[in-house]
Amino acid sequence: MAPTNMALFLALNLVLLAAVAHACTPYCPNPTPPIIPPPVVPTPSTGRCSIGTLNLKVCANVLNLVKLKLGVPKNEQCCPLLHGLADLDAAVCLCTAIKANILGINLNVPVDLTLLLNQCGKTCPDDFKCHI
């Protein structure tokens, strides 16, 4: 190849490369940073039940389903009641409902209380005892 042909070939390649590199300029998508939700800060525990224990009657159905090893439907109403509570407060609420026999079923208190709390994403504090 003659030097002029080589120079012409290189110049043409550079022009084409520049055109391809900037081809999407008016249409290039702007990268958007990922949306990071703010961390959920649990409410401080008061050791009291801030919800009406009569509302917890719906938890009996959840406990029966868990004991029978059946799937608990996503739209069940027990866990949303406990959602905003700290672990200790949720345990106090369920213990209060058990003491008042609101759930209307016979329970093995330490085991069933732990099962129900675990189903709702809560843990029973190690030092918590539900005395009936």
C-alpha positions as CSV (number, residue, x, y, z in Angstrom):
1,M,0.0,0.0,0.0
2,A,1.3,3.4,-0.9
3,P,1.8,5.9,1.9
4,T,-1.0,8.2,0.7
5,N,-3.4,5.2,0.6
6,M,-2.3,4.3,4.1
7,A,-2.8,7.8,5.4
8,L,-6.2,8.0,3.7
9,F,-7.2,4.6,5.2
10,L,-6.2,5.6,8.7
11,A,-8.0,8.9,8.4
12,L,-11.1,7.2,7.3
13,N,-10.9,4.7,10.1
14,L,-10.5,7.5,12.7
15,V,-13.5,9.4,11.3
16,L,-15.6,6.2,11.3
17,L,-14.5,5.4,14.9
18,A,-15.3,8.8,16.1
19,A,-18.8,8.7,14.5
20,V,-19.5,5.3,16.0
21,A,-18.3,6.4,19.4
22,H,-20.7,9.3,19.5
23,A,-23.5,7.8,17.5
24,C,-25.9,7.6,20.5
25,T,-25.1,11.1,21.8
26,P,-28.6,12.6,21.4
27,Y,-30.2,9.2,22.5
28,C,-27.7,7.9,25.1
29,P,-29.5,7.0,28.3
30,N,-28.3,8.8,31.4
31,P,-27.3,6.3,34.0
32,T,-29.5,6.8,37.1
33,P,-28.1,5.9,40.5
34,P,-29.9,3.0,42.2
35,I,-32.6,4.0,44.7
36,I,-31.6,2.9,48.2
37,P,-34.5,2.9,50.7
38,P,-33.8,4.4,54.0
39,P,-33.0,1.9,56.8
40,V,-35.9,0.8,58.9
41,V,-35.3,2.0,62.5
42,P,-37.2,-0.1,65.0
43,T,-39.2,1.7,67.6
44,P,-37.7,1.6,71.0
45,S,-39.2,-1.0,73.2
46,T,-41.4,0.0,76.1
47,G,-42.3,-3.4,77.4
48,R,-46.0,-2.6,76.9
49,C,-48.6,-3.5,74.3
50,S,-49.6,-0.5,72.3
51,I,-52.3,-2.3,70.3
52,G,-55.7,-3.7,71.4
53,T,-55.3,-7.3,72.4
54,L,-58.8,-8.1,71.0
55,N,-57.3,-7.4,67.6
56,L,-54.9,-10.3,68.1
57,K,-57.7,-12.9,67.8
58,V,-56.7,-13.2,64.2
59,C,-53.4,-14.6,65.3
60,A,-55.0,-17.9,66.3
61,N,-55.6,-18.8,62.6
62,V,-52.0,-18.1,61.8
63,L,-50.8,-20.2,64.7
64,N,-53.0,-23.1,63.6
65,L,-51.7,-22.9,60.0
66,V,-48.1,-22.9,61.3
67,K,-48.7,-25.8,63.6
68,L,-50.2,-27.8,60.7
69,K,-47.2,-26.9,58.6
70,L,-49.4,-25.2,56.0
71,G,-48.5,-22.1,54.1
72,V,-49.7,-18.9,55.7
73,P,-51.3,-16.6,53.2
74,K,-49.6,-13.3,52.5
75,N,-52.8,-11.3,53.3
76,E,-53.2,-12.7,56.8
77,Q,-53.9,-10.0,59.4
78,C,-51.8,-11.0,62.4
79,C,-48.3,-10.0,61.4
80,P,-49.2,-6.5,60.2
81,L,-50.6,-5.8,63.7
82,L,-47.1,-6.6,65.1
83,H,-45.1,-5.0,62.3
84,G,-44.3,-1.7,63.9
85,L,-43.5,-3.1,67.3
86,A,-40.1,-4.0,68.8
87,D,-39.6,-7.8,69.5
88,L,-40.3,-7.3,73.3
89,D,-43.4,-5.3,72.7
90,A,-44.8,-7.9,70.2
91,A,-44.1,-10.7,72.8
92,V,-45.8,-8.7,75.5
93,C,-48.9,-8.2,73.3
94,L,-49.2,-11.9,72.4
95,C,-48.6,-12.9,76.0
96,T,-51.4,-10.5,77.1
97,A,-53.7,-12.0,74.5
98,I,-52.8,-15.5,75.7
99,K,-53.4,-14.6,79.4
100,A,-56.8,-13.2,78.5
101,N,-57.5,-16.3,76.4
102,I,-58.3,-13.9,73.5
103,L,-56.9,-16.4,71.0
104,G,-59.5,-19.0,72.1
105,I,-57.2,-22.0,71.6
106,N,-55.1,-24.2,74.0
107,L,-51.5,-23.2,73.8
108,N,-48.1,-24.6,74.7
109,V,-47.1,-21.0,75.7
110,P,-43.3,-20.8,75.3
111,V,-43.3,-22.9,72.0
112,D,-46.4,-21.4,70.4
113,L,-45.4,-17.8,71.4
114,T,-42.0,-18.3,69.7
115,L,-43.6,-19.9,66.6
116,L,-46.0,-17.0,66.2
117,L,-43.3,-14.4,66.7
118,N,-41.0,-16.1,64.3
119,Q,-43.7,-16.3,61.6
120,C,-44.0,-12.5,61.9
121,G,-40.3,-11.9,61.6
122,K,-39.9,-11.2,65.3
123,T,-37.8,-13.0,67.9
124,C,-38.7,-13.7,71.5
125,P,-36.2,-12.0,73.8
126,D,-34.1,-14.6,75.8
127,D,-35.0,-13.1,79.1
128,F,-38.8,-12.8,78.4
129,K,-41.1,-15.2,80.2
130,C,-44.9,-15.3,79.6
131,H,-46.3,-16.2,83.0
132,I,-49.9,-17.5,82.8
